[in-house]
Amino acid sequence: AAIRGVNVDGVVRTLHARGLIEETGTEPSGAILYRTTAEFLEYLGLDSLEDLPPLAPYLPGAGSLDELDAELDG
């Protein structure tokens, strides 16, 4: 949460309680890794994760990230 600047614990607990995600392991840092479940895909009407649209068109360009860094530092 400190790195992201947002606390998502409640969201993760809700997704886990509803069976939409499950623990899949841990990182050496101790962070818990999660994966989506078949129920998640069914809920979204997908047959597989490959059916999700590409994420790249929604990500900011490198220039936008530089501007954001400058704002945060300034």
PETADA-V843244 format. One record per backbone hydrogen bond with DSSP energy under -0.5 kcal/mol. NH is the residue of the N-H (numbers start at 0). CO is the residue of the C=O. E is the energy in kcal/mol with one decimal. If there is no record, write none. Layout:
nh = {NH | NH}
co = {CO | CO}
e = {E | E}
This chain:
nh = {4 | 5 | 7 | 11 | 12 | 13 | 14 | 15 | 16 | 17 | 18 | 19 | 20 | 21 | 23 | 24 | 26 | 29 | 32 | 34 | 36 | 40 | 41 | 42 | 43 | 44 | 44 | 45 | 50 | 51 | 57 | 58 | 64 | 65 | 66 | 67 | 68 | 69 | 70 | 71 | 72 | 73}
co = {0 | 0 | 5 | 7 | 8 | 9 | 10 | 11 | 12 | 13 | 15 | 14 | 14 | 34 | 32 | 32 | 30 | 26 | 24 | 21 | 19 | 36 | 37 | 38 | 39 | 40 | 41 | 40 | 47 | 48 | 54 | 55 | 60 | 61 | 62 | 63 | 64 | 65 | 66 | 67 | 68 | 69}
e = {-2.3 | -0.6 | -0.7 | -2.6 | -2.6 | -2.2 | -2.7 | -2.5 | -2.8 | -1.9 | -1.5 | -2.6 | -0.9 | -2.4 | -3.0 | -1.0 | -2.9 | -2.2 | -3.1 | -2.2 | -1.8 | -1.7 | -2.6 | -2.7 | -1.7 | -0.6 | -1.0 | -3.1 | -1.6 | -1.7 | -2.2 | -1.5 | -1.6 | -2.1 | -2.1 | -2.2 | -2.5 | -2.2 | -2.2 | -2.4 | -2.2 | -1.7}
